């Protein structure tokens, strides 16, 4: 019995450390752009088109994720919801994207793709500028 429990624990640990990440189903979201010192935050709701494009990006980038319990400062923070309840977040910071207990090294093109989805290009956000 002890060996069985040990084998199950090792299997669960190995499964938890796999290189895959699956974004849960989402239907809305908000993005916060953090910039400067002191930290200025620009916030915008994501359009349905942006949420779909982001979910599509995650579905095409399921592999290459590693376990990370790093406490990182905010970069481009994305808070994703399903039926009004928060279900996932992503923090794009430097060359990495963090989500849940995972992180993934981004290529320059992958980071540009995410920025285009979130803050540039045809899906560009109308950012709220905080009062000075």
C-alpha positions as CSV (number, residue, x, y, z in Angstrom):
1,X,0.0,0.0,0.0
2,X,2.8,2.4,0.9
3,X,4.5,1.7,-2.5
4,X,1.2,2.4,-4.3
5,X,0.7,5.7,-2.5
6,X,4.3,6.7,-3.3
7,X,3.9,5.7,-7.0
8,X,0.7,7.8,-7.2
9,X,2.3,10.8,-5.5
10,X,5.3,10.6,-7.9
11,X,2.9,10.3,-10.9
12,X,0.9,13.3,-9.8
13,X,4.0,15.3,-9.3
14,X,5.3,14.4,-12.7
15,X,2.0,15.3,-14.3
16,X,2.0,18.6,-12.5
17,X,5.4,19.4,-13.9
18,X,4.6,18.6,-17.5
19,X,5.4,21.2,-20.2
20,X,1.8,21.7,-21.2
21,X,-0.6,24.4,-20.2
22,X,-4.3,24.5,-21.1
23,X,-6.1,27.8,-20.7
24,X,-9.6,27.2,-19.3
25,X,-12.6,28.4,-21.3
26,X,-12.9,32.2,-21.2
27,X,-15.4,34.7,-22.5
28,X,-14.2,38.1,-21.3
29,X,-11.2,39.8,-19.9
30,X,-9.4,43.0,-18.8
31,X,-5.8,44.1,-19.6
32,X,-3.7,46.3,-17.3
33,X,-0.6,47.9,-18.8
34,X,1.9,48.7,-16.1
35,X,4.6,51.2,-17.0
36,X,7.0,53.6,-15.5
37,X,8.0,54.5,-12.0
38,X,5.9,55.3,-10.2
39,X,3.8,52.6,-11.7
40,X,1.2,54.0,-14.1
41,X,-1.6,51.6,-15.0
42,X,-3.7,51.8,-18.1
43,X,-6.8,49.5,-18.0
44,X,-9.1,48.4,-20.8
45,X,-11.7,45.7,-21.4
46,X,-10.8,43.1,-24.0
47,X,-13.2,42.8,-27.0
48,X,-14.7,39.4,-27.8
49,X,-12.3,39.4,-30.8
50,X,-9.3,39.9,-28.5
51,X,-10.4,37.2,-26.1
52,X,-10.9,34.7,-28.9
53,X,-7.5,35.7,-30.4
54,X,-5.8,35.2,-27.0
55,X,-7.5,31.9,-26.4
56,X,-6.4,30.8,-29.9
57,X,-2.8,31.9,-29.1
58,X,-2.8,29.8,-25.9
59,X,-4.2,26.8,-27.8
60,X,-1.3,27.0,-30.3
61,X,1.3,27.5,-27.5
62,X,0.3,24.7,-25.1
63,X,3.9,23.3,-24.9
64,X,7.1,24.7,-23.5
65,X,5.7,25.8,-20.2
66,X,7.7,25.1,-17.0
67,X,6.7,25.2,-13.3
68,X,7.4,28.6,-11.8
69,X,6.4,29.9,-8.5
70,X,8.2,33.3,-9.1
71,X,6.8,36.4,-7.6
72,X,7.0,38.8,-10.6
73,X,6.2,42.4,-10.9
74,X,3.3,43.2,-13.2
75,X,4.0,43.9,-16.9
76,X,1.1,43.4,-19.2
77,X,-1.5,41.8,-16.9
78,X,-4.4,40.0,-18.5
79,X,-7.3,38.9,-16.3
80,X,-9.6,36.4,-18.0
81,X,-13.1,35.5,-17.0
82,X,-15.8,32.9,-17.7
83,X,-19.4,34.1,-17.0
84,X,-18.1,37.0,-14.9
85,X,-15.8,34.8,-12.7
86,X,-12.0,35.1,-12.9
87,X,-10.6,31.9,-14.2
88,X,-7.1,32.7,-15.4
89,X,-4.5,35.4,-15.6
90,X,-1.4,36.1,-17.7
91,X,1.5,38.4,-17.0
92,X,3.7,39.2,-20.0
93,X,7.0,40.5,-18.6
94,X,10.2,40.8,-20.6
95,X,10.8,37.6,-22.5
96,X,8.3,35.5,-20.4
97,X,4.6,34.9,-20.1
98,X,3.4,33.7,-16.7
99,X,0.1,32.1,-16.1
100,X,-1.0,30.1,-13.0
101,X,2.0,28.3,-11.7
102,X,3.7,28.2,-15.2
103,X,5.9,30.3,-17.3
104,X,7.0,30.1,-20.9
105,X,9.9,31.7,-22.7
106,X,8.6,33.8,-25.6
107,X,10.3,34.3,-28.9
108,X,10.4,37.9,-30.1
109,X,7.7,37.0,-32.6
110,X,5.5,35.4,-29.9
111,X,5.8,38.5,-27.7
112,X,4.9,40.8,-30.7
113,X,1.9,38.6,-31.5
114,X,0.6,38.9,-27.9
115,X,1.2,42.7,-27.9
116,X,-0.6,42.9,-31.2
117,X,-3.6,41.0,-29.8
118,X,-3.6,43.1,-26.6
119,X,-2.4,46.6,-27.4
120,X,-1.5,47.2,-31.0
121,X,-2.7,46.6,-34.5
122,X,-6.3,46.0,-35.7
123,X,-7.4,44.9,-32.2
124,X,-5.8,47.9,-30.4
125,X,-7.3,48.8,-27.1
126,X,-8.7,52.2,-26.2
127,X,-6.7,52.7,-23.1
128,X,-7.9,54.7,-20.1
129,X,-5.3,57.2,-19.1
130,X,-5.2,57.8,-15.3
131,X,-5.5,61.4,-14.2
132,X,-2.1,63.1,-13.7
